[in-house]
Amino acid sequence: MTDHSSIPILTYGPLYPYLDDGLARRFAVHALAADADPDALPPEAREARALVSFGSVGASAAIMDALPKLEMIGLFSVGYDKVDVDHARAKGIRVTNTPDVLTDDVADLAVGLLYATVRNIAANDRMVRAGDWARGVKPPLCGRVTGKRIGILGLGRIGRAIARRLEPVAGEIIYHSRRAVADTTCRYVADPLDFARQSDVVIVATSGGPEARGLVDAAMLDALGPEGVIINISRGSVIDEDALVAALGERRIAGAGLDVFANEPHVPEALLEMDHVVLQPHQGSATVETRKAMADLVLANLDAWAAGEPLLTPVV
């Protein structure tokens, strides 16, 4: 471990105890709440040369402008859609994230949500716990995963890891992205509506950001159809949440498995009452092993920056 105790940094919102401890042993740390007013920061916060935040908090243009000495933003996430990257680039502020180390766990959760949704696992668990099975209630028959045509929206690191897990059971795996990718046996479908129409299940694994906002809209959900299932482990903003709630409520799609939402931690009230929806509190990377690996990568990037060395995983 390198001692950079003379360098002031800012933690922005809640992080992770292991990461907090690693930062405190290296730097002069000032903690700031995620809802702090950028125009009312204490003087010690304004001295920060680096900012560390979780992906759901990110870093706005306002917080960057409030930190005149800011040189680096270290994200404790792979997603950086909550960071104003263009503003950071214009101000010469470096940005890092934590790719790769969380790929397997997010892919595992996507597959878990798929099975939980299609096989009614969560709804059946609730039925048993409520005593309905013991009282003679028969659970409805469910669908099957084996043989389904799985559509993956975004065949990046996580999308490829999902595909590898499902290849042994899927009838076919297709994908849609801005362009076809090399070195895959998955079939590319260029038109998003045709992609949804051909899919029995759509797994949303694309990166977030303004260009992906509302990518899955009412038209795509209608193309998926009344037998179709959607799984989202990407960002809540990628799906038009109002359109999704309406499609589920009207049974225009068969079900959904959701780890992410548009306005976390708030989940649309209507979804809470739907037995054909499986809900998770943004748990894609939430394993002990992965969160430690993510924290280690954040610390390694900060160590490199403080030492004037190349960053390990730069976004900007």
C-alpha positions as CSV (number, residue, x, y, z in Angstrom):
1,M,0.0,0.0,0.0
2,T,1.2,3.5,-0.9
3,D,0.8,6.4,1.5
4,H,-0.8,9.4,-0.2
5,S,-2.0,10.9,3.1
6,S,-1.2,14.5,1.9
7,I,-3.7,14.2,-1.0
8,P,-7.2,15.2,-0.1
9,I,-10.0,13.2,-1.8
10,L,-13.8,13.2,-1.5
11,T,-16.1,10.1,-1.1
12,Y,-19.4,11.0,-2.6
13,G,-22.3,9.0,-1.2
14,P,-22.2,5.5,0.4
15,L,-19.5,3.2,-0.9
16,Y,-18.4,-0.1,0.8
17,P,-16.6,-0.6,4.1
18,Y,-13.6,-2.3,2.6
19,L,-13.2,0.5,0.1
20,D,-13.7,3.2,2.7
21,D,-11.0,1.6,4.8
22,G,-8.5,1.4,1.9
23,L,-9.1,5.0,1.0
24,A,-8.7,6.1,4.7
25,R,-5.4,4.3,4.9
26,R,-4.1,6.1,1.8
27,F,-5.6,9.5,1.5
28,A,-7.0,12.4,3.5
29,V,-10.6,11.6,3.0
30,H,-13.6,13.9,3.4
31,A,-17.1,12.2,3.1
32,L,-19.9,13.9,1.3
33,A,-23.6,12.8,1.2
34,A,-24.9,12.0,-2.3
35,D,-27.6,14.6,-1.9
36,A,-25.2,17.4,-0.8
37,D,-25.7,20.8,-2.5
38,P,-22.7,21.4,-4.7
39,D,-23.1,25.1,-4.1
40,A,-22.7,24.7,-0.3
41,L,-19.7,22.4,0.1
42,P,-17.5,22.9,3.2
43,P,-14.1,24.4,2.5
44,E,-12.2,21.1,3.1
45,A,-14.4,19.3,0.5
46,R,-13.4,21.9,-2.1
47,E,-9.8,21.0,-1.7
48,A,-10.4,17.5,-3.1
49,R,-8.2,16.4,-6.0
50,A,-10.1,13.1,-6.5
51,L,-13.7,12.0,-6.1
52,V,-14.8,8.4,-5.5
53,S,-18.5,7.5,-6.0
54,F,-20.8,4.5,-6.7
55,G,-22.1,4.3,-10.2
56,S,-25.7,5.2,-9.1
57,V,-24.4,8.5,-7.7
58,G,-21.8,9.3,-10.4
59,A,-20.6,12.9,-10.8
60,S,-22.6,15.7,-12.3
61,A,-21.2,18.8,-14.0
62,A,-22.2,20.8,-10.9
63,I,-20.2,18.7,-8.5
64,M,-17.1,18.9,-10.8
65,D,-17.5,22.7,-11.0
66,A,-17.7,22.9,-7.2
67,L,-14.3,21.1,-6.9
68,P,-11.8,23.5,-8.5
69,K,-8.8,21.2,-7.8
70,L,-10.5,18.0,-9.1
71,E,-8.2,15.8,-11.2
72,M,-9.8,12.4,-11.1
73,I,-13.1,10.5,-10.6
74,G,-12.9,6.9,-9.5
75,L,-16.1,5.0,-10.0
76,F,-17.0,2.0,-7.9
77,S,-19.0,0.5,-10.8
78,V,-18.7,-0.5,-14.4
79,G,-21.5,1.9,-15.5
80,Y,-20.7,5.5,-15.9
81,D,-23.9,6.9,-17.2
82,K,-24.3,9.1,-14.1
83,V,-21.0,10.9,-14.9
84,D,-21.1,13.9,-17.2
85,V,-18.2,12.4,-19.2
86,D,-18.2,15.3,-21.8
87,H,-17.8,17.8,-19.0
88,A,-15.0,15.8,-17.3
89,R,-13.2,15.6,-20.6
90,A,-13.5,19.3,-21.2
91,K,-12.1,20.1,-17.8
92,G,-9.3,17.5,-18.1
93,I,-10.6,15.3,-15.3
94,R,-9.8,11.6,-15.6
95,V,-12.5,9.0,-15.0
96,T,-12.0,5.4,-14.2
97,N,-14.5,2.5,-13.7
98,T,-14.3,-1.2,-12.7
99,P,-15.0,-3.3,-15.8
100,D,-14.5,-7.1,-16.1
101,V,-14.3,-7.9,-12.4
102,L,-18.1,-7.9,-12.1
103,T,-18.9,-9.6,-15.4
104,D,-19.5,-13.1,-14.1
105,D,-21.7,-12.1,-11.2
106,V,-23.9,-9.9,-13.3
107,A,-24.2,-12.6,-15.9
108,D,-25.1,-15.2,-13.2
109,L,-27.8,-12.9,-11.9
110,A,-29.3,-12.5,-15.4
111,V,-29.5,-16.2,-15.8
112,G,-31.0,-16.6,-12.3
113,L,-33.6,-14.0,-13.1
114,L,-34.4,-15.7,-16.3
115,Y,-35.1,-19.0,-14.6
116,A,-36.9,-17.4,-11.6
117,T,-39.2,-15.5,-14.0
118,V,-40.0,-18.2,-16.5
119,R,-40.4,-21.0,-13.9
120,N,-42.4,-18.8,-11.4
121,I,-39.9,-19.5,-8.7
122,A,-40.5,-16.3,-6.6
123,A,-44.3,-16.6,-6.9
124,N,-44.3,-20.2,-6.0
125,D,-42.1,-19.5,-3.0
126,R,-44.6,-16.9,-1.8
127,M,-47.5,-19.4,-2.3
128,V,-45.7,-22.1,-0.2
129,R,-44.8,-19.6,2.6
130,A,-48.4,-18.3,2.7
131,G,-49.7,-21.9,3.3
132,D,-51.7,-22.0,0.1
133,W,-50.1,-25.2,-1.2
134,A,-50.9,-26.9,2.1
135,R,-54.5,-25.8,1.7
136,G,-54.7,-27.5,-1.7
137,V,-54.1,-24.6,-4.0
138,K,-52.5,-25.8,-7.2
139,P,-49.8,-23.4,-8.7
140,P,-50.3,-22.6,-12.4
141,L,-48.1,-24.3,-14.9
142,C,-45.1,-22.3,-16.1
143,G,-43.0,-22.0,-19.2
144,R,-39.6,-23.6,-19.8
145,V,-36.2,-22.1,-20.6
146,T,-34.7,-25.0,-22.6
147,G,-35.2,-24.5,-26.3
148,K,-36.1,-20.9,-26.1
149,R,-34.7,-18.3,-28.5
150,I,-32.8,-15.9,-26.2
151,G,-32.3,-12.4,-27.4
152,I,-29.4,-10.4,-25.8
153,L,-29.6,-6.6,-26.2
154,G,-26.0,-5.6,-26.1
155,L,-23.3,-8.2,-26.7
156,G,-20.5,-6.6,-24.7
157,R,-18.5,-8.3,-21.9
158,I,-21.6,-9.1,-19.8
159,G,-23.8,-10.0,-22.9
160,R,-21.2,-12.5,-24.0
161,A,-20.9,-14.0,-20.6
162,I,-24.7,-14.4,-20.5
163,A,-24.6,-16.1,-23.9
164,R,-21.9,-18.5,-22.8
165,R,-24.0,-19.6,-19.9
166,L,-27.2,-20.1,-22.0
167,E,-25.7,-21.7,-25.1
168,P,-26.1,-25.3,-23.7
169,V,-29.9,-24.8,-23.2
170,A,-31.0,-22.2,-25.6
171,G,-32.6,-23.1,-28.9
172,E,-30.8,-20.2,-30.4
173,I,-29.2,-17.0,-29.2
174,I,-29.6,-13.8,-31.2
175,Y,-28.5,-10.3,-30.4
176,H,-29.0,-6.7,-31.3
177,S,-26.5,-3.9,-30.9
178,R,-25.5,-0.8,-32.8
179,R,-23.4,-3.0,-35.0
180,A,-22.5,-6.6,-35.5
181,V,-19.6,-7.9,-33.4
182,A,-16.9,-10.4,-34.3
183,D,-16.0,-13.7,-32.8
184,T,-19.5,-14.9,-31.8
185,T,-21.8,-17.7,-32.8
186,C,-24.8,-15.6,-31.8
187,R,-26.9,-14.4,-34.8
188,Y,-27.1,-10.6,-35.3
189,V,-30.4,-8.9,-35.9
190,A,-30.0,-5.4,-37.1
191,D,-33.6,-4.1,-36.6
192,P,-34.6,-3.7,-33.0
193,L,-38.3,-4.5,-33.5
194,D,-37.4,-7.6,-35.6
195,F,-35.0,-8.6,-32.9
196,A,-37.7,-8.4,-30.2
197,R,-40.2,-10.2,-32.5
198,Q,-37.9,-13.1,-33.0
199,S,-37.0,-13.4,-29.3
200,D,-38.8,-15.5,-26.7
201,V,-36.8,-13.8,-24.0
202,V,-35.0,-10.4,-24.2
203,I,-32.1,-9.9,-21.8
204,V,-31.1,-6.3,-21.6
205,A,-27.3,-6.1,-21.1
206,T,-26.4,-2.9,-23.0
207,S,-24.6,-0.1,-21.4
208,G,-26.6,2.9,-20.1
209,G,-26.3,6.5,-20.9
210,P,-28.3,9.1,-22.9
211,E,-28.1,7.2,-26.2
212,A,-29.7,4.1,-24.6
213,R,-32.4,5.9,-22.7
214,G,-35.8,4.4,-23.5
215,L,-34.3,2.0,-26.1
216,V,-36.8,-0.7,-25.0
217,D,-40.0,1.2,-25.7
218,A,-43.7,0.2,-26.1
219,A,-43.2,-0.8,-29.7
220,M,-40.4,-3.2,-28.7
221,L,-42.4,-4.7,-25.9
222,D,-45.3,-5.2,-28.2
223,A,-43.0,-6.9,-30.7
224,L,-41.8,-9.2,-27.9
225,G,-45.4,-10.2,-27.5
226,P,-47.7,-11.9,-24.9
227,E,-45.5,-15.0,-24.5
228,G,-42.3,-13.0,-24.2
229,V,-40.2,-12.3,-21.1
230,I,-37.8,-9.4,-20.5
231,I,-34.8,-9.5,-18.1
232,N,-32.9,-6.3,-17.2
233,I,-29.5,-6.2,-15.5
234,S,-28.3,-3.1,-17.3
235,R,-29.8,0.2,-16.3
236,G,-33.4,1.1,-15.5
237,S,-33.3,4.0,-17.9
238,V,-32.8,1.6,-20.9
239,I,-36.4,0.5,-20.6
240,D,-39.3,2.9,-20.8
241,E,-40.6,2.0,-17.3
242,D,-44.1,3.4,-17.8
243,A,-44.4,1.3,-21.0
244,L,-43.1,-1.8,-19.2
245,V,-45.6,-1.4,-16.3
246,A,-48.4,-1.0,-18.8
247,A,-47.3,-4.0,-20.9
248,L,-47.0,-6.2,-17.8
249,G,-50.3,-5.0,-16.3
250,E,-52.2,-5.7,-19.6
251,R,-50.4,-9.0,-20.1
252,R,-49.0,-7.9,-23.4
253,I,-45.8,-9.6,-22.3
254,A,-45.6,-12.7,-20.1
255,G,-43.2,-11.5,-17.4
256,A,-40.1,-9.6,-16.3
257,G,-37.1,-10.1,-14.1
258,L,-35.7,-6.7,-13.0
259,D,-32.6,-5.8,-11.1
260,V,-32.6,-2.2,-12.0
261,F,-35.1,0.6,-12.1
262,A,-35.4,4.2,-13.5
263,N,-35.6,5.9,-10.1
264,E,-33.7,3.7,-7.7
265,P,-34.4,2.7,-4.9
266,H,-38.0,3.5,-5.8
267,V,-39.9,0.8,-7.7
268,P,-43.2,1.5,-9.4
269,E,-46.0,0.5,-7.0
270,A,-47.8,-1.5,-9.6
271,L,-44.9,-3.9,-10.0
272,L,-45.0,-4.9,-6.4
273,E,-48.4,-6.5,-6.9
274,M,-47.5,-8.5,-9.9
275,D,-46.7,-12.2,-9.4
276,H,-45.3,-12.5,-13.0
277,V,-42.5,-10.0,-12.1
278,V,-39.3,-10.9,-10.1
279,L,-37.7,-7.9,-8.4
280,Q,-34.1,-7.4,-7.1
281,P,-32.6,-4.4,-5.4
282,H,-29.8,-3.8,-7.9
283,Q,-27.7,-6.8,-6.9
284,G,-25.8,-7.6,-10.1
285,S,-22.3,-7.2,-8.6
286,A,-23.3,-7.7,-5.0
287,T,-21.2,-10.6,-4.0
288,V,-18.4,-10.5,-1.4
289,E,-15.8,-11.5,-4.0
290,T,-16.8,-9.1,-6.7
291,R,-17.2,-6.0,-4.4
292,K,-13.7,-6.6,-3.0
293,A,-12.3,-6.9,-6.5
294,M,-14.1,-3.7,-7.6
295,A,-12.7,-1.9,-4.5
296,D,-9.2,-3.1,-5.2
297,L,-9.5,-1.8,-8.8
298,V,-10.7,1.6,-7.6
299,L,-7.7,1.7,-5.2
300,A,-5.3,0.6,-7.8
301,N,-6.5,3.3,-10.2
302,L,-6.2,6.0,-7.5
303,D,-2.7,4.7,-6.6
304,A,-1.6,5.0,-10.2
305,W,-3.1,8.5,-10.5
306,A,-1.4,9.7,-7.3
307,A,1.9,8.3,-8.5
308,G,1.6,9.8,-12.0
309,E,1.4,6.4,-13.6
310,P,-1.0,5.2,-16.4
311,L,-4.5,4.5,-15.2
312,L,-5.6,0.8,-15.3
313,T,-9.2,1.2,-16.5
314,P,-9.7,4.8,-17.9
315,V,-13.0,5.9,-19.3
316,V,-11.6,9.4,-20.0
